[in-house]
Amino acid sequence: MSAETERSILSRLDRRRPGVRVALGVVRVLVFTVLVVLCVGPLFWLFKAATSTSTETLSAPFSLWPSGVHWGTFAEVWTKVDFARYFVNTLWLMAGSLFFGLLVATTGGYGLAVLKPRYAKAVYAAILATLFIPGVISLVSLYLTVMDVPFLHTNLIGTLWAVWLPASANAVNVLLMQRFFAAIPGDLFEAARIDGAGPFRIFVSLVLPMSRPILGVVSLLTLVGAYKEFLWPLLVLPNPEDQPISVALPRLETSGDFAQFMAALFISVIIPVALFLVFQRQFLRAAGNSGALKG
């Protein structure tokens, strides 16, 4: 249907009336204001609490900087509270989870959707079945596994490998990749094979370049999942110097100043927001064009 024949509740003639135009403008302003208050309001208050003294925030939570903006709180958190160490630990944890997560998701999805070995259906059913198992049920067995890795007999407790390897085995990411790879026309693979390309060359030169939208989505999901994980890093990283932000924040709440804790919370909130801003184009493109390849 073309733009000229599209219809809505209000016709073009109705929109030309002064009263209707004013009413539409008021509704748009109200909706935009409500969205700003609900989405940006909590972040703004958190920033205000981080740049105010603890006494000001506790006595007058909604007053705007009675004694001025205290930017030094962020520096105190970064140095005195040693928040920089937790930030670096978080970056390493997220980077490793992203690398191994993409490695398992892309190769697993490629094998199930393109290579299609004889046991592909059985593997697909097994991966799908793991989605119905709550993570709490497998927590003990997973902990015992990383304490004594089968065949290697290595204890991974206290190392980032104990976080990276379990995080890489994500069934949702594998299934997302499998569905996207399966939507790529098979004629492209046949043409590549006729030109002499092997499975690895097809994967690197054909599949991955065409999968940038879904790679962005899986990357965002993996990074955010690794960033917000609390229980598992708490169990496998007992040394406080190795723990990420998610594990360190509850400890800062009881040991640090209230304003410093608010500053640490603000920094921790900004990170996932920045991740979404970086990957929003790929995320929205994959969400809007999920079936475009077959069309």
Residue, then its C-alpha position, 0 to 999 in steps of 0.5 A: m500500500s502506497a503512502e498516498t492510500e494509507r489511512s489512519i484514525l485522522s485523515r489529511l483533512d482532519r489534520r489540517r484543522p487548527g484544533v486537531r493540529v494543536a491537540l496532536g502537538v499537545v499529545r506528542v509533547l506529553v508522550f515525549t515528556v513522559l518517556v523522558v521522565l521515565c527513561v532519563g529521570p532515574l539516570f539524572w537523579l543518580f548523576k545528581a546523587a553522585t555529584s552531591t554530598s551524602t548529607e544533601t542526598l539523604s536530607a533533600p533527595f530532590s534538591l539540585w546541588p545545594s552546595g554545588v556539583h562535586w565532580g571529585t566524587f568520581a575521582e575518589v571512587w576511581t582511586k580510593v575505592d579502587f573501582a578502576r581495578y573492578f572496571v578492568n576486571t569487568l572489561w577482561l571478563m566481557a572481552g573473553s565472554l564475547f570472543f568465546g561466545l561468538l566462536v561457539a555461536t557462529t561455528g555451532g550455528y554454521g554446522l547446524a544450518v549449513l554443514k548439516p551432518r547426520y547428527a545435526k537434528a540430535v544436536y539441535a534437539a539437545i541444544l533446544a532442550t537445555l533452554f528448559i533447564p533452569g540455571v540454578i539446577s545445573l549450578v552445582s554440577l557446573y561448579l564441580t566441573v570447573m573445579d576438576v575439568p574432565f580429562l584435563h584435571t585442572n582447577l579453574i576456580g579463581t581464574l577468568w576461564a571459569v567464567w569465559l567457558p561456561a558463558s560461551a556455551n549459550a544455547v540462545n546464541v547458537l539458535l539465533m545464529q542457526r536460524f539466521f544462517a539457515a535463512i541465507p539462500g542455498d544457491l550462494f553456497e552452491a556457487a561458492r562450492i562450484d568456485g572451489a571454496g571449502p567449508f572454512r572459506i565459505f564460513v569466513s568469506l561468505v557467511l560471516p560478512m553477511s551476518r553482521p546484523i545478527l553478530g551485533v545482536v549476539s554481541l550485545l546480548t553476550l556483553v550485557g549478560a556477562y556484565k550483569e552476571f552476579l552469582w557465578p562470578l561470585l562463586v568462581l572468583p573468590n578473590p576480591e581483587d579479581q571480581p567484576i563490578s557486579v560483584a564489587l558493588p554490594r560490598l561498596e554499599t556497606s564499606g564506602d560513602f553513600a555519595q561514592f556508592m552512587a557514583a559507582l552505580f552511575i558508572s556501572v549504569i553508563i556502561p550497558v547504555a553505551l553498549f546499546l548505543v554502539f550496537q543499536r544499528q545492528f540490533l534494530r537492523a536484525a530485528g527489522n530484517s529477520g526474514a529479508l534474506k529469504g524474501 
